[in-house]
Amino acid sequence: MSTNEEWDIASGVGITALMVASARALETKRADRLIDDPYAAMLVQAAGPAVPADFESSWQDAIDYIGLRSRFFDEWFEESCAAGVRQGIILAAGLDTRAFRLPWPPGFRLFEIDQPKVLAYKDEVLAAHDARPGCDRHAVAVDLREDWPAALRDAGFDPTRPTAWLAEGLLPYLPAAAEARLLEVVHELSAPGSRVAIENLTTKRTVPQDDDFTRPSAKWGVDLNVLLSPEDRPDPEDRLAGFGWRVRRETIDEAAARLGRELTETGRSFTDPLYSLTAELPS
């Protein structure tokens, strides 16, 4: 992959963002939904034929997981706000719509970092539907392989204020060295009282190699085995703890039991290596 390659909504990681939005749209339609995202369907419909017609039937276990994951990080943001945090950053935000759908406190500033074309697509679609954020939202169009801290500061980020950092659906795509550097930079830019939430895999990146996972993804024109990094790397829990953060993890089974979402046997095998990690930098 070239250093200057720019993904858009119709290819590569842009397509994975569209897949996640599709899952959130379907989760929102459920009677037992864990999230309410009225904007996801807008983002999916605007992409037209990029979304396979049989997505719901082919990816139900993934949809169940995305619902759980989205609810977990929604609650984490709400807990961060309740603790007094008034600045947040979503790394590789993709088609995330939390700026528009969560109940933000007055004065909250949210920075979304991602590829320029992905953010431009989201902004265009939501603006066409007159969607308005419930916080002070800043789209930071920059590649995470470039000098994104400088772009973040230029957008108004204040490193002296406690910050809530979200890395949802990001770490599995990063090479080991890039992941280590990302966590190091997050720590360097975090004031005491900051928080971080991460989705992570506990094992080597082998899950997508399963035929049940690979065949459906091929319909999107994307090879997840190419996009996901196969490298083993130190556990981010150990990295953050080494920087002095207080860390807690929750497995997907634990989250499912807590939120009342029953997973199928296939779903449990799919999510078994996954967990959510949250951490706080003591004041």
N, C-alpha and C positions, 0 to 999 in steps of 0.2 A: 504494500500500500504506500503510495507516494505521500511525502510529508504534506504536500499542499492539496491533496485530494479533498474535495468538499462534497459530503454526502447531501442528498436532497430527499424530499419526501417519497420519491418513487424508487429509491434504490438503497442498498446497504442498510446502515443503521437508521436511516429515515424510514424505511419500511418497518423495521422493528418498532419504531415509535407509533406507526399507524396500527400495527398489530395490537399494541397495548391499548391504544385508544378504542379499537374495536371491542376489546375485552371489557373495557370500562363501560362502553355503551350498552353491551349486552348485560352486564352486571346491574346496571341501572334499571333495566326492564324487569328484573326478577322481583317477585313478590317478597322474597326474603333478602333483598339486596343489602349489601354492607356499605355501599356508597351511593350517593346521588350525584351523577355527573351529566347534566343536560347538555353540556358542550361537546362531549365526546362524539355523539352521533353526528353533529355538524361537521366535525373534522374528518370523520370517516366518509360521510356522504360526498363531501367535496372532492375526495380522491377518486370517486367513480370506480372504474373496473379494477383498480389496484387491489381492492379487497375481494378475496374469493367468496363466492356465493355460499359455500358450505363451511364457512369459518366456524359458526356456532357448533355444528355437529362434529367437526374434526378436532376442535381445540377446547372442548368443554373443561377438561382438567386444568388447562392453562387459564381459562377464564375464571374458574373457581379460585385459583391461586392469585391472579391479578386482583380479584375482589378483596381477598384477605390482605394482600400486600398493600393495596391502596388504603384500606381502612386503618391498618397498623400505622402507616406514616401520616395519615390524616390526624389520627389521635395524638401522635408524637408532636406534630406541629401545634396542635391545640394545647397540649401540656407545656410546650416551650413558651407559648404566649402567656399562659396562666402563670408561669414562673417569672414573667417580666421581660422576656426576650422580645425585642422589637425590630430585629433585622434577620432576614433569612436568605439563604442561597440554595438554589436547586442546580446541582451540577448535571450537565447533560440533560436538560429539562425536557427536550423532545416536545411532545404534545400535551404535557402536563397542564391541567387547568385549575390547579389549586388557587391561583391568584384570583380566579373568578368565582369559585364555588365554596370556599371555606369562609367561616365567619371571623374575619381578621379584626383585631383591636385597632382603634384609631392610631394613626401614625406608623403602622407597621410597614416596613420597606422590604420588598421581596425582589431578589435579583435572579433571573433565569439565564443560565449560560448554556449555549449550544451553537451548533453550526448555523451560519447565517441563513441558508435556504430553508432549514426546518423551522426556525423562528419566524421567518418571513411568511411562510405558508400558514402557520398558526395565526399570526397577527392578521393576515388578510382575511382568513375565513371568519374569525371571531368578530372582526370589525364589520364585516358584511352583515352579521347578525346583531349588530349594535350591542355586543357583549362588553361589559365594563368591569374592570377588576375591583375587588373590594378592599384593595390595599394600594400602596404606592409601588407599582410594579415597574421594574426596569428589565428590558430584554437586552442581554449582553451577547452580541453576535460574535463569538470567537471560538476557534478550535481549541480544545483543551490541550492539544499538543503545541500550542503557541503560548505567548506570554499573556495568559488569561488573568493573572493577578493584576497586571497593569491595566487591562481593559476593565476589570472589575472596579478598581480605584477610580478610573476615569468616569465610570458610570455613577459614582457617588458612594461607593462602599466605604464604611468607616471601620477600620480594624480595631479601634479603641472601644467599640460597643460589642456586647455579647451577641453572638451570631448563632443561628440554627442552620447547620449545614446538612443537606440531604443528598445522598448518593444512592439513588434508587435505579436499579437496572443499569448500572455503570461498571462496577468493578469487574464483573465477568468478562468484559470486552477488553480490559486493559492488560498489556504485558506486565510482568512482575515488577520491572523497574519503574514503569509509569505509575503503577498503583502505589508503590512505596513513596515515590516523589509526591504524588497527590496528597497522601496522608500527611506527609511532612509539611507541605505548603499550607494545608488546612490548619495544622497546628500553629504554624508560624503566624497566620493571619487571625488567629482566634484570641480574643480577650477572655480573661477569667469570667466564668459564667456561661461560656459558649457551650453549645450542644452539637452533636453529630449523630446522624442516623444512616445506617448502611445496610444494603442487601448484599449478602455474600454467599459463596459456596464453600462448604467445608472440605471438599475433595477436589481432585484434579478435574478439569473441565471435560467430563466424559458424558454427561447426561444427554446432550443433543445428538450424540452418535447413535442413540437408539432409533430403530427404524420407525417406531410409532411417532417419534418427534420429528425426524428428518423428512419423511414423506410429506406431511402437511406443509412444512416450511418451504419446500420446493415450489409449491403452488404460488408462493409470493415472489418467486424469482430470487430468493435469497438463501445462501448456504450458511446456516448458523455455525457449522463446524469451521468455517473460514473466519467468521466474525468474532467468535468467542476465543479468547486466549487459552491455549492448552497448557500453559506453564503452571507449575506449582509455585506457591509463594507463601511467605510468612502470614500467619493469621492476623488480620487487621486489629483484632482484639489485643493481641500482644503488642503490636506497634503503638496503638493508642495508649495502652496502659504504660508502656515505656516512656511516653511523653508526659505521663502524669494524669491522664484522663481516668475517670471512674466509668467502668464499662459494664454493660449488661446485655445478655443475648436472649432471644426468644426463638425457639424452633417454630416451624410452620405448623406442626401438630399441636403445639401449645397454643399458638394463636388461633387455630381452628377450633379447639375446644373452648377457649375463652370467648370467642365470638359466635359460637354456635353454628359453624359451617362444617358439615360432614364431607370429608374427602373420600373419593373412591380409592380402591386398592392401587389402581394405576396412578391416581393423583398423589397418593402418599409416596409411592416409589419415585415419582417425578420430583417431589418437593423435599424428599428426605435429606439431600445434601445442602438444602437452602436454609438460611436463618436470617433473622433481622437483628442487627446490633445497634445499640444506642449507647452514647457516652456523654459525659459532662466534664468540663474542665473546671475544677474547683475554684471558687472565688478567693 
